[in-house]
Amino acid sequence: MIGALLLAGLGAVAAGGVLCGTRGTVRAGLVLQAAGSAGIGVAGFWVLATGAALGPGFTSALEPRVGVDGLSGTFLGTLGLVAAPALVFASRYLRPGAANRLVGGLTAVFLLVLALVLCARDPLTLLFGWEAMTLLPAVVILVAHRGDQQARRTVFTYLTITHLGGVGTWVAVLLLAGEGAIGSPGVIEPGSVTQGVIAVAALVGMGTKAGVMPLHVWLPRAHPMAPAPVSALMSGVMIKIAVYALVRVLVEWLGVLPVWFGVLTLAVGALSALGGVTYAIFQHELKRLLALHSIENIGIIVLGLGACLVLRSRGADALAAFALAASLLHTVNHAVFKALLFLGAGAFERATGTLELDRLGGLLRRMPWTGAAFLVGAMAIAGLPPLNGFASEWATLQALLHLPAVGGVGDGLAGAFALAALASTAALALLCFAKVVGLVLLGPVRSGSDEHPVTEVAPPMVGATAVLALACVVLGIVPGPLFGALTDLAPWPAGSPAGSSAGLGLDLPGTGSLPTAGIALVLVALVAGLVLLRGRRSAAPAPSWACGQVVGPELNWTGAGFSKPLRLVLEVVLRPQREIAVRSQGGVLQEVTYHGRVPQVIDERVYRPLVRRSVELAGYVRRMQSGSLGTYVAYLIAVTVVLLGAVRTGVIG
Amino acid sequence: MNAGLVWVLVGLGFAVVTLQRRSLAVGLVTVQALVLAAVAFADARGPHDLLAAVALVVRGLGLAAFFLLVIARTRDPRLVRAIVPPLRRVALAIALALMLGWLIPSIGLVSRDAERGVLTLVACGLVLAATSRATVFQVLGVVLVENGLALAALELPGTSWLIEVGVAVDLTLVAVVAGVFHERIFTEFGAGDTDALRSLRD
């Protein structure tokens, strides 16, 4: 039954993709893809809930085979949960035209490839799916921005970084296959050099795809370039597939890893979480800001994974299972609220024609449904109770709190730093989304005109965001069933504290339970009480005093103004750049223009010098390229002779 | 294979290296292929060996016809001189053949003469391709190398047909692509001279 549902879902996605190729049936094709995705999602969560496994198990042999188990089911479920509303949204978001027909068809292929990676049960299928998963978004971006130089440059950066980093994935998977360890944990000796090499290679390769710092540079460039529903799929699902691969390799196939690797993972997670949110605060473009928040949330997920690895290496299996579940719960939650936010951004772009924060405003009044859904997503990503972001961040925090209890001073220090990073990240995320909500949803309207007023988008687009907002609420109020099932995914007998006995809330080891539904009820009661207390009184707006000037739009809050206090505090680290031009005439000030940016330190200090040196080196190498065919043949002869000489003298072989 | 025949093939190879006229070089390379085909027919012990011989004849004559057609369509106004003078090319080919002989003591063939002949033909082909400017000569260098491989294949009874058919397909592809490029170069620059391509380098 589950298998039939999964196959039907995949078939519907494929059929939807074919329909998108025909003029006049693009919408139908996208809706069919959405229905298929929903089927895939239901089948995935069904597998997770029942603990059933479909198809054969993993093999290290290069024999293509596919199957589904609980972990694959979790990610297939997430895929369905995100893709179904995103595709319904796309059915009205994508404007008619040849390019968007192609985008619709490519989306189907992208979904099938994502499902293939999750269902792959051998190294060959896994690596094939992995490479296709990397290439397809690049094609979508190029099709959507045909002839755009900026898009080409972005795609070049994306492909370069993900392919260079992707070497790590190949090394990890092929070494695992060579050792016969795919699907056979315990084959590789714990603490061996091979185990360490595979673990580091996986963290680099899969971490690049996930967007962890400092391998993240492609993400804030590529995600905003894609059409909004594809951005939702990339941020909501694609980078989570990298998390899936990391869990498979680090938690399942490599057995118990040494403590140093767990601490390294914690450090990478902390850097990503803090770095992502810090740079997000200073962004002026909504989708780029959201993309940087993906780095932050991947950091939180990796923090949970790091806690799991350290706890497992210390023999605290039950707590390790809890940490793994926290990490996976945040993976699902981030997929949902990030997809919601990207779709919301897409709706705002359609309605206003811009995503510049300083040109948006008052959208909660003009687009009440989309605005309200976006507000839910913003609260969820900021980690506010009772939404899903709070539930998983709280569980991650609990997992980190247990690190000092099971290990020595080193573990305690690592745990303390990770806790501080997570707490700071949560605070900064709240600051960032206070800015976003304040600038975009509240305040005066700053876009549109009398002829073209900003209005609510089409009902399917509103419905898609509403469904995801509802999912944020449900996963926040009732995280227990999912969390319990995720705890059972640990590939070791955990005796888990929050296993199948989990209730509706979160069962937290050592600190009792967190009744999330109760918290929600209290919050609702408090809000209702405040509303009742207010009675019929309403806010009394008064004109702002601006030293006698007329209060115009130019005096409104800007993103730069909102984040300035933090920028001043972090000036030494961030090195912000600004340019002020003053134009005066006859001693009277006419115009002041201000341009400010916060360059990414890793871009400026690591990648830019690296690229410069590489180009210089390429210049030297280029001298070998004479343009003469004879010279190239001579090179071939020389290489062959040198290799033969090496064999003859015993250097090789 | 008879040692004398091997050295006839090698002699033809060296002769191609010294030539400057394209049609003459095509003729000698074709003669080489036909000698190989004749040996293949003479030694044939079954349908597979016959297939190998037929493949040699077909590709020898087919390539000759193709090259002559290309040459007829692209008459060079003047001779395209090689980068290195003929005698020095021969010296280079001998040096490379000796070096290969030292580097590869054995390639597993029954006849020692055939092994030396194979390596010498490969060396002649590589030197011809590396030191020529005329596109046709560069392709003929590849054909010489492949003739060397064909000679090796004839010394491996039972599997030679696979190699000969493979070589024939390879060479047809190489020749067609090279022919198209040659015509294009000729149209653009007025001569089948690969040195003219240097001007395209940015």
HADDOCK unambig.tbl for C-alpha pairs under 7 A between the chains (distance, minus, plus):
assign (segid A and resid 627 and name CA) (segid B and resid 197 and name CA) 6.65 0.50 0.50
assign (segid A and resid 627 and name CA) (segid B and resid 198 and name CA) 4.94 0.50 0.50
assign (segid A and resid 627 and name CA) (segid B and resid 201 and name CA) 6.22 0.50 0.50
assign (segid A and resid 628 and name CA) (segid B and resid 195 and name CA) 6.21 0.50 0.50
assign (segid A and resid 628 and name CA) (segid B and resid 198 and name CA) 6.37 0.50 0.50
assign (segid A and resid 629 and name CA) (segid B and resid 194 and name CA) 6.95 0.50 0.50
assign (segid A and resid 630 and name CA) (segid B and resid 129 and name CA) 6.34 0.50 0.50
assign (segid A and resid 630 and name CA) (segid B and resid 130 and name CA) 3.88 0.50 0.50
assign (segid A and resid 630 and name CA) (segid B and resid 131 and name CA) 5.68 0.50 0.50
assign (segid A and resid 630 and name CA) (segid B and resid 132 and name CA) 6.73 0.50 0.50
assign (segid A and resid 631 and name CA) (segid B and resid 130 and name CA) 6.46 0.50 0.50
assign (segid A and resid 633 and name CA) (segid B and resid 129 and name CA) 6.84 0.50 0.50
assign (segid A and resid 633 and name CA) (segid B and resid 130 and name CA) 5.14 0.50 0.50
assign (segid A and resid 634 and name CA) (segid B and resid 130 and name CA) 5.67 0.50 0.50
assign (segid A and resid 644 and name CA) (segid B and resid 103 and name CA) 5.97 0.50 0.50
assign (segid A and resid 645 and name CA) (segid B and resid 103 and name CA) 6.01 0.50 0.50
assign (segid A and resid 648 and name CA) (segid B and resid 103 and name CA) 5.86 0.50 0.50
